[in-house]
Amino acid sequence: MKKITLFLTLVCFAFSTKANNIQVNNISLENLNEVSNWVHVEFDLFWENSWRISSGPSNWDAAWVFIKYRVNNGTWTHGIVSQANSVAASGSTLDVTSDGMGAFIYRASDGSGNVNFQNTQLRWNFGSTDTNDIIDIQVFAIEMVYVPEDAFYVGGTTGNEANKFHSGGFSTSSSYRITSENALTIANTSGNLYYTATNSSGGDQTGVLQATYPKGFGAFYSMKYEVTESQWLGFFNSLTETQKTSRDVTDANHKNSDAVISRNTISWTGGTASATTSAPDRACSYLSPGDMNAYMDWTGTRPMTELEYEKACRGPILPKPGEFAWGSANIASNDYTLVNSGFSSERITNPEINTGNAIYSDTNGTIGGPLRNGIFAASAVNNNREETGGSYYGIMELSGNLYERCVTVGTVQGRNFTGVHGNGIISSTGNGTAINWPNNTTGDGYSFRGGSWLNGSDFIRVSDRFDGASIIASGNNRLGFRVARTAP
C-alpha cells in the first residue's frame, strides 16, 4: 500500500499575511484512490475581513490555494489538482484552474466578515509512486481580489503625471477607454492608445498590443497586497541550495547584508539553513526581475500588466486629475508614527482623517522603509477608501509602500507578453522559465507603477508612468511586486 504522510512542520504562505490573518489549518489526506492515483488534500481555510458584493465593484476576495509535495525528502514539486472530485466547503465556491495549478476559493454568496471554510477537499493527482515512497505535503494560500470583466479608462485628465496614457490624436487630457481584449495599436492617431513623452523612460511610443496581451478588460485576480517577507521565504526555503544562491536577497546584487537594511529583515547564512525574517508581514523589498519571475512561475501566477494596474486602481470610473489609488487627489502630508514595529499588530498612531493615507517621502519621516501589508486599513479612523488607501476593488497599497513591477507597453519585450501563467516549475539554477515574460536578467519588459516609500507624491499617482519602461536589473530598497492571474 502506498505510504503518504503529511509534512507536519508546515510552511504556509497562508500564515504570513496578518492583515487578514489568512490560515490553512487541519490539513489531512483523505480518500486515497490507489487505482487512479489521486487523493483528497483536505484542509480548513480561514481569513478575516472577507467580502462578496453584487453591486458597485461587483467583486469578491479569494484565496489562491496550491500544493507542493516532495518524495522521499527530495525536491519540492508542484501538485496538479483537478475540479473533478474536488469538494467545496459549505458556503464557498471552489474554482480549480484548467491547468491544474491551483484553485480560487471564495464566498458562494454576498456577505462580509470572517470566513472559515472547513473540510475543503482538493483532488491531487499525485501520479505513480513506489509502495515505499514517503510523500510530504505543503499547502499554500495567497489572498487575492477578483477584478471583473468591464470597460475602463487609462490616463488622461488635466494632471501632470509623467508619460501618462491618453487617446491618440486628441489632447493629452483625454482618457483612453479600453473596451475589449482585441489588439491595440500604440499611435498618436484617432482611435489608438498613446502616451506622452515627459522623459525618455516612458517607452518607444509605438508597436501593437496583440489580443493575447492582457489589457485589463477581461476578468483577472490581483494579489490583495504586495508580497511579504514571509511569503518570499515560504518560496525561498522550499528551493534547493543552488536555487537559493540565485535568489538570495542578502547577496551583493540585492541588499548585500544579513542585517536590517531599509526595514528589510531577511537573513540567510547559506547552505541548507532556512532564511529568516523578523518582520514577516512587511512588504518585501530588494527583489529583482529574476526573483519576481521565479516566484510567480513557482506559484502558478503571472505578472500584472500596467493597463491592469490602472484598472485595479480606479475600476470603470473616469480618471480624476492627479488621483491616487483611493480615487482622489487628497493625500496625507505629515510624518507617520509607528507602534509595534515588525509585529502583525504594527500600526500608525496618527493616520490622517478625511484624506488619503499612504507611505511615501512626505509621510515616511524616520521610518526608512516599507510598512506591513494592510496597515492603513488597520489604522484608519473611518473605514473608507481614502483613509484605508484602498482601490475601487479593495486592493491595498497600490499607491506607495513599494514600487511595483508591471509589464510595460513601452518596449518590444513587454508587448510580447501573452499572459502565460507559471507552471509551478523553475530551473535548477532558480530562474523562472515561463515564455514571453519580461527578461529575468535585465528586467526589460517591466514598468514601475505606484511609487514607493522613498518617492514623492507625483510618482504614486495612478496615471504616472515616470518609469513606464525603465530597465532596472537588480533589486533595491524601493522595489517589490504583487502577482496576478487571469480568472478561470
C-alpha positions as CSV (number, residue, x, y, z in Angstrom):
1,M,0.0,0.0,0.0
2,K,1.3,3.5,-0.8
3,K,2.5,5.4,2.2
4,I,1.5,9.0,2.1
5,T,2.4,11.2,5.1
6,L,1.7,14.8,5.9
7,F,4.5,17.3,6.3
8,L,3.8,18.5,9.8
9,T,6.2,21.4,10.0
10,L,4.1,23.2,7.5
11,V,5.5,26.3,5.8
12,C,2.5,28.3,4.5
13,F,2.1,31.4,2.5
14,A,-1.2,31.5,4.4
15,F,0.2,32.4,7.8
16,S,2.2,35.3,6.5
17,T,-0.4,37.9,5.7
18,K,-1.7,39.1,9.1
19,A,-3.6,41.9,7.5
20,N,-6.5,39.5,7.3
21,N,-4.9,36.6,9.1
22,I,-5.3,34.0,6.4
23,Q,-4.7,30.5,7.7
24,V,-4.7,26.9,6.4
25,N,-5.5,24.6,9.2
26,N,-6.2,20.9,9.9
27,I,-4.5,19.5,6.8
28,S,-5.0,15.8,6.1
29,L,-5.0,13.4,3.2
30,E,-8.3,11.6,2.7
31,N,-10.0,9.1,0.3
32,L,-6.8,7.7,-1.3
33,N,-7.6,6.2,-4.7
34,E,-4.8,3.8,-5.5
35,V,-6.3,2.7,-8.8
36,S,-6.4,6.2,-10.3
37,N,-3.5,7.6,-8.2
38,W,-5.3,10.6,-6.6
39,V,-6.1,11.6,-3.1
40,H,-8.0,14.4,-1.4
41,V,-5.9,17.1,0.3
42,E,-8.4,18.3,3.0
43,F,-8.0,21.5,5.0
44,D,-9.8,24.3,6.7
45,L,-9.3,27.8,5.2
46,F,-9.8,30.9,7.4
47,W,-9.3,34.6,6.9
48,E,-10.7,37.9,8.2
49,N,-12.5,40.8,6.5
50,S,-13.7,38.8,3.6
51,W,-16.4,40.1,1.3
52,R,-18.6,39.4,-1.7
53,I,-20.8,42.1,-3.2
54,S,-23.2,42.1,-6.2
55,S,-23.4,45.8,-6.7
56,G,-20.8,48.6,-7.2
57,P,-17.5,46.8,-7.7
58,S,-19.4,43.5,-8.0
59,N,-16.5,41.5,-6.8
60,W,-15.0,39.4,-4.0
61,D,-11.8,38.5,-2.3
62,A,-10.5,35.0,-2.6
63,A,-7.6,32.7,-1.7
64,W,-5.3,31.3,-4.3
65,V,-4.5,27.8,-3.0
66,F,-1.9,25.4,-4.4
67,I,0.0,22.4,-3.3
68,K,3.7,21.5,-3.2
69,Y,5.0,18.0,-2.4
70,R,8.2,16.0,-2.2
71,V,9.0,12.3,-2.5
72,N,11.5,10.7,-0.1
73,N,12.8,14.1,1.1
74,G,13.6,15.1,-2.5
75,T,12.9,18.5,-4.2
76,W,9.6,20.2,-3.8
77,T,7.3,19.8,-6.8
78,H,4.0,21.5,-7.8
79,G,1.0,19.3,-7.2
80,I,-1.5,19.1,-10.0
81,V,-5.2,19.4,-8.9
82,S,-8.5,18.9,-10.7
83,Q,-12.0,20.1,-10.4
84,A,-13.4,16.6,-10.8
85,N,-13.9,15.1,-7.3
86,S,-12.8,18.3,-5.5
87,V,-15.3,19.3,-2.8
88,A,-16.0,22.9,-1.9
89,A,-16.6,23.7,1.8
90,S,-20.0,24.8,2.9
91,G,-20.6,28.5,2.0
92,S,-17.7,28.6,-0.5
93,T,-17.1,28.3,-4.2
94,L,-14.1,26.4,-5.4
95,D,-12.7,27.1,-8.9
96,V,-9.8,24.8,-10.0
97,T,-7.9,26.3,-12.9
98,S,-7.8,24.4,-16.2
99,D,-4.0,23.9,-16.0
100,G,-4.4,22.3,-12.5
101,M,-2.0,24.8,-10.9
102,G,-4.4,25.5,-8.0
103,A,-7.8,26.8,-7.0
104,F,-9.5,30.0,-6.2
105,I,-11.7,29.7,-3.1
106,Y,-14.2,32.4,-2.2
107,R,-17.7,33.1,-0.8
108,A,-20.6,31.5,-2.5
109,S,-22.9,34.4,-1.8
110,D,-22.9,38.0,-0.8
111,G,-21.6,38.9,2.7
112,S,-18.7,40.3,4.7
113,G,-16.7,39.5,7.7
114,N,-14.5,36.5,8.7
115,V,-14.8,33.2,6.8
116,N,-13.9,29.7,7.9
117,F,-14.3,27.2,5.1
118,Q,-14.0,23.8,6.7
119,N,-13.2,20.5,5.1
120,T,-12.3,21.8,1.7
121,Q,-11.1,18.9,-0.4
122,L,-8.8,19.3,-3.4
123,R,-8.2,16.3,-5.6
124,W,-4.5,16.0,-6.0
125,N,-3.4,13.8,-8.9
126,F,-0.1,12.5,-7.4
127,G,0.7,10.0,-10.2
128,S,2.5,6.7,-9.8
129,T,4.6,6.1,-6.7
130,D,6.6,3.2,-5.3
131,T,5.0,1.4,-2.4
132,N,7.7,2.6,-0.1
133,D,7.5,6.3,-1.1
134,I,7.0,8.8,1.6
135,I,5.3,11.9,0.3
136,D,5.4,15.2,2.2
137,I,2.8,18.0,1.5
138,Q,2.7,21.7,1.8
139,V,-0.4,23.8,1.2
140,F,-0.1,27.5,0.4
141,A,-2.7,30.2,0.3
142,I,-2.4,33.8,-1.1
143,E,-5.1,36.5,-0.6
144,M,-6.4,37.7,-4.0
145,V,-9.1,40.1,-5.2
146,Y,-11.3,39.4,-8.2
147,V,-11.4,42.2,-10.8
148,P,-14.4,41.6,-13.1
149,E,-14.7,42.0,-16.8
150,D,-15.5,45.6,-17.7
151,A,-14.5,48.5,-19.8
152,F,-12.4,51.1,-18.1
153,Y,-10.2,54.2,-18.7
154,V,-6.5,54.8,-18.6
155,G,-4.6,58.0,-18.2
156,G,-5.8,61.4,-19.5
157,T,-7.1,64.1,-17.2
158,T,-5.6,67.6,-16.7
159,G,-3.0,66.3,-14.2
160,N,0.7,66.4,-14.9
161,E,1.6,62.7,-14.5
162,A,4.7,61.7,-16.4
163,N,4.3,59.7,-19.6
164,K,0.6,59.3,-19.0
165,F,-1.7,57.4,-21.3
166,H,-4.2,59.3,-23.5
167,S,-6.4,58.9,-26.6
168,G,-4.2,59.2,-29.7
169,G,-4.9,62.2,-31.9
170,F,-6.6,64.1,-29.1
171,S,-5.5,66.3,-26.1
172,T,-3.3,64.6,-23.6
173,S,-6.1,65.2,-21.1
174,S,-8.4,62.8,-23.0
175,S,-8.5,59.4,-21.3
176,Y,-8.4,56.3,-23.4
177,R,-11.2,53.7,-22.9
178,I,-10.4,50.0,-23.2
179,T,-13.5,48.1,-24.3
180,S,-12.2,44.7,-25.2
181,E,-9.1,42.4,-25.3
182,N,-8.7,43.0,-29.0
183,A,-5.4,44.2,-30.4
184,L,-4.5,47.8,-29.7
185,T,-2.2,50.0,-31.8
186,I,0.0,52.5,-30.0
187,A,0.0,55.6,-32.1
188,N,-0.9,59.3,-31.9
189,T,-3.9,59.0,-34.2
190,S,-7.6,58.8,-33.6
191,G,-8.9,55.6,-32.1
192,N,-5.5,54.4,-30.8
193,L,-3.7,54.3,-27.4
194,Y,-0.9,56.7,-26.9
195,Y,1.2,58.3,-24.1
196,T,3.2,61.4,-23.5
197,A,7.0,61.6,-23.6
198,T,7.7,63.5,-20.5
199,N,11.1,61.8,-20.3
200,S,12.9,59.0,-22.1
201,S,11.7,56.3,-19.7
202,G,8.1,56.2,-20.8
203,G,8.7,53.8,-23.8
204,D,9.1,53.8,-27.5
205,Q,5.6,55.1,-28.3
206,T,5.0,52.5,-31.0
207,G,4.0,48.9,-31.6
208,V,0.9,46.7,-31.3
209,L,-0.5,45.0,-28.2
210,Q,-1.8,41.8,-29.6
211,A,-5.1,40.2,-28.5
212,T,-3.1,37.9,-26.2
213,Y,-1.6,40.8,-24.2
214,P,-3.8,41.2,-21.0
215,K,-5.3,44.7,-21.3
216,G,-7.4,44.6,-18.2
217,F,-10.9,44.4,-19.9
218,G,-11.0,40.7,-19.2
219,A,-11.5,39.4,-15.6
220,F,-8.4,38.8,-13.6
221,Y,-7.3,38.3,-10.0
222,S,-4.8,40.6,-8.3
223,M,-2.9,39.9,-5.1
224,K,-4.6,41.9,-2.4
225,Y,-1.3,43.1,-1.0
226,E,2.4,43.2,-2.1
227,V,4.5,40.1,-1.5
228,T,5.6,39.9,2.2
229,E,8.9,38.8,3.6
230,S,7.4,35.6,5.0
231,Q,5.7,34.9,1.7
232,W,9.0,35.3,0.0
233,L,10.6,32.9,2.5
234,G,7.8,30.3,2.0
235,F,9.1,30.1,-1.6
236,F,12.8,30.6,-0.9
237,N,13.0,28.0,1.9
238,S,11.5,25.3,-0.4
239,L,14.3,25.7,-3.0
240,T,17.4,23.7,-3.4
241,E,20.7,25.1,-2.2
242,T,21.7,26.0,-5.8
243,Q,18.4,27.7,-6.5
244,K,18.7,29.6,-3.2
245,T,22.1,31.0,-4.2
246,S,20.5,32.6,-7.3
247,R,17.5,34.0,-5.3
248,D,19.4,35.3,-2.2
249,V,18.2,38.8,-1.4
250,T,21.1,39.3,1.0
251,D,23.8,39.0,-1.7
252,A,25.7,41.7,-3.4
253,N,23.1,42.0,-6.2
254,H,20.4,42.8,-3.6
255,K,20.8,44.4,-0.2
256,N,24.3,42.9,0.4
257,S,23.8,42.2,4.0
258,D,22.1,39.9,6.5
259,A,21.4,42.9,8.7
260,V,18.2,45.0,8.6
261,I,18.6,47.4,5.7
262,S,15.8,49.9,4.9
263,R,13.5,47.7,7.0
264,N,14.2,44.5,5.0
265,T,14.9,41.9,7.8
266,I,15.6,38.8,5.7
267,S,18.8,36.9,6.7
268,W,20.3,33.7,5.2
269,T,23.5,32.2,6.4
270,G,23.8,30.0,3.4
271,G,24.0,26.2,2.8
272,T,21.0,24.1,3.9
273,A,19.9,26.7,6.5
274,S,16.5,28.3,6.2
275,A,16.3,32.1,5.7
276,T,14.6,34.1,8.4
277,T,12.7,37.3,8.9
278,S,11.8,39.3,12.0
279,A,9.0,41.2,10.2
280,P,7.1,38.5,8.4
281,D,4.1,40.8,7.4
282,R,6.2,43.6,5.9
283,A,6.2,44.1,2.2
284,C,9.4,42.6,0.8
285,S,11.8,44.9,-0.9
286,Y,15.1,44.3,-2.8
287,L,13.5,41.8,-5.2
288,S,15.0,41.7,-8.7
289,P,13.2,40.8,-12.0
290,G,14.7,37.3,-11.7
291,D,13.4,36.9,-8.2
292,M,9.9,38.1,-9.2
293,N,9.7,35.8,-12.2
294,A,10.8,32.8,-10.3
295,Y,8.3,33.4,-7.5
296,M,5.4,33.8,-10.0
297,D,6.4,30.8,-12.0
298,W,6.7,28.7,-8.8
299,T,3.3,29.8,-7.6
300,G,1.5,29.3,-10.9
301,T,0.7,33.0,-11.3
302,R,1.9,35.8,-13.7
303,P,2.8,39.5,-13.7
304,M,0.2,42.2,-13.9
305,T,0.3,44.5,-16.9
306,E,0.4,48.2,-16.4
307,L,-3.1,48.5,-18.1
308,E,-4.4,46.0,-15.5
309,Y,-2.7,48.1,-12.8
310,E,-4.8,51.2,-13.7
311,K,-8.0,49.2,-13.8
312,A,-7.2,47.6,-10.4
313,C,-6.8,51.2,-9.0
314,R,-9.8,53.0,-10.4
315,G,-12.2,50.4,-11.8
316,P,-14.6,51.7,-14.5
317,I,-14.7,55.2,-13.1
318,L,-13.5,58.1,-15.2
319,P,-10.0,59.2,-14.2
320,K,-9.6,62.3,-11.9
321,P,-6.8,64.8,-12.1
322,G,-3.8,63.7,-10.0
323,E,-5.7,60.9,-8.4
324,F,-4.2,58.2,-6.2
325,A,-5.3,54.6,-5.9
326,W,-8.1,55.6,-3.4
327,G,-9.8,57.7,-6.1
328,S,-8.9,61.3,-5.2
329,A,-6.0,63.7,-5.3
330,N,-6.2,64.2,-1.5
331,I,-3.2,62.8,0.4
332,A,-1.7,62.9,3.9
333,S,1.4,65.0,4.3
334,N,2.6,64.6,7.9
335,D,5.2,62.1,9.2
336,Y,3.6,58.9,10.5
337,T,4.3,57.4,13.9
338,L,4.5,53.6,14.2
339,V,3.9,51.3,17.1
340,N,4.6,47.6,17.4
341,S,7.1,47.8,14.5
342,G,7.7,44.4,12.9
343,F,4.8,42.7,14.5
344,S,1.4,41.7,12.9
345,S,-0.1,44.5,15.1
346,E,2.1,47.2,13.6
347,R,0.0,50.3,13.0
348,I,0.1,54.0,12.6
349,T,-1.0,56.0,15.6
350,N,-1.6,59.3,13.7
351,P,-3.3,58.4,10.4
352,E,-4.8,61.5,8.7
353,I,-8.6,61.8,8.6
354,N,-10.7,62.5,5.5
355,T,-7.8,62.3,3.2
356,G,-5.7,59.5,1.5
357,N,-3.2,57.6,3.6
358,A,-0.1,56.2,2.0
359,I,3.6,55.8,2.9
360,Y,5.7,58.0,0.6
361,S,8.5,60.5,1.1
362,D,6.3,63.1,2.8
363,T,4.9,60.7,5.4
364,N,7.8,58.3,5.8
365,G,9.7,60.5,8.3
366,T,12.2,58.4,10.1
367,I,10.6,55.1,9.3
368,G,13.0,54.4,6.5
369,G,11.3,51.7,4.6
370,P,8.0,49.9,3.6
371,L,5.3,49.1,6.1
372,R,3.4,45.9,6.8
373,N,0.6,45.0,4.5
374,G,-2.8,46.3,5.3
375,I,-1.5,48.8,7.9
376,F,-3.7,51.7,6.7
377,A,-6.9,49.6,6.9
378,A,-5.9,48.6,10.4
379,S,-5.0,52.2,11.4
380,A,-7.8,54.2,9.8
381,V,-10.3,56.1,11.9
382,N,-13.0,55.7,9.2
383,N,-13.3,52.7,7.0
384,N,-13.4,54.4,3.6
385,R,-11.2,54.3,0.5
386,E,-9.2,57.4,1.3
387,E,-8.3,56.7,4.9
388,T,-7.5,53.0,4.2
389,G,-5.8,53.7,0.9
390,G,-7.9,51.0,-0.8
391,S,-8.6,50.8,-4.6
392,Y,-12.0,50.7,-6.2
393,Y,-11.9,46.9,-5.9
394,G,-10.5,46.7,-2.4
395,I,-6.8,46.1,-3.4
396,M,-4.4,47.7,-0.9
397,E,-1.2,49.7,-1.2
398,L,-1.3,50.3,-5.0
399,S,-0.1,53.8,-4.2
400,G,3.1,54.0,-2.2
401,N,4.9,51.4,0.0
402,L,6.9,49.7,-2.7
403,Y,7.3,50.5,-6.4
404,E,5.7,47.6,-8.3
405,R,6.9,46.0,-11.5
406,C,4.1,45.6,-14.1
407,V,4.5,44.5,-17.7
408,T,5.1,47.6,-19.8
409,V,3.5,48.6,-23.2
410,G,6.7,50.6,-23.9
411,T,9.2,48.0,-25.1
412,V,9.1,45.1,-27.6
413,Q,9.8,42.7,-24.8
414,G,6.9,44.0,-22.7
415,R,4.5,43.9,-25.7
416,N,5.4,40.3,-26.4
417,F,3.8,39.3,-23.1
418,T,0.9,36.9,-23.7
419,G,-0.4,36.4,-20.2
420,V,1.1,32.9,-19.8
421,H,0.9,31.6,-16.2
422,G,3.7,30.0,-14.4
423,N,3.7,26.2,-14.4
424,G,5.0,25.7,-10.8
425,I,8.5,24.8,-12.0
426,I,11.7,26.9,-12.1
427,S,15.1,25.9,-13.5
428,S,17.7,24.1,-11.5
429,T,19.5,27.4,-11.1
430,G,16.5,29.1,-9.7
431,N,15.2,31.0,-12.7
432,G,11.6,31.3,-14.0
433,T,11.0,29.5,-17.3
434,A,7.7,31.0,-18.5
435,I,7.8,32.1,-22.1
436,N,7.3,35.7,-23.2
437,W,7.7,37.2,-19.8
438,P,10.0,40.2,-19.1
439,N,13.7,39.4,-19.1
440,N,14.9,37.6,-16.0
441,T,18.4,39.2,-16.1
442,T,17.9,42.7,-17.4
443,G,14.3,43.4,-16.4
444,D,13.4,44.6,-19.9
445,G,9.7,44.4,-20.3
446,Y,8.8,45.8,-16.9
447,S,7.5,49.2,-15.9
448,F,7.3,50.6,-12.4
449,R,4.0,51.8,-11.1
450,G,2.6,53.2,-7.9
451,G,5.8,54.7,-6.4
452,S,7.3,53.8,-3.0
453,W,8.1,54.9,0.5
454,L,11.1,56.9,-0.9
455,N,9.3,58.6,-3.8
456,G,7.4,61.9,-3.9
457,S,3.7,62.1,-4.3
458,D,3.9,62.5,-8.1
459,F,5.3,59.0,-8.5
460,I,2.5,57.3,-6.6
461,R,-0.4,58.7,-8.8
462,V,-2.4,56.2,-10.8
463,S,-1.6,57.6,-14.2
464,D,2.1,58.4,-13.5
465,R,4.5,56.5,-15.8
466,F,7.8,58.2,-14.9
467,D,9.4,54.8,-15.1
468,G,6.9,53.3,-17.6
469,A,9.7,51.4,-19.5
470,S,12.8,51.9,-17.2
471,I,15.1,48.9,-17.2
472,I,16.4,48.1,-13.7
473,A,18.2,44.7,-13.5
474,S,18.8,44.4,-9.7
475,G,16.6,44.7,-6.6
476,N,16.7,47.8,-4.4
477,N,15.1,49.2,-1.3
478,R,12.2,50.7,-3.3
479,L,11.1,47.7,-5.3
480,G,8.5,45.0,-4.7
481,F,5.7,43.4,-6.6
482,R,2.3,41.6,-6.4
483,V,1.1,38.7,-8.6
484,A,-1.9,38.3,-10.8
485,R,-3.7,35.5,-12.6
486,T,-6.3,35.5,-15.4
487,A,-9.7,34.5,-13.9
488,P,-10.8,30.9,-14.8
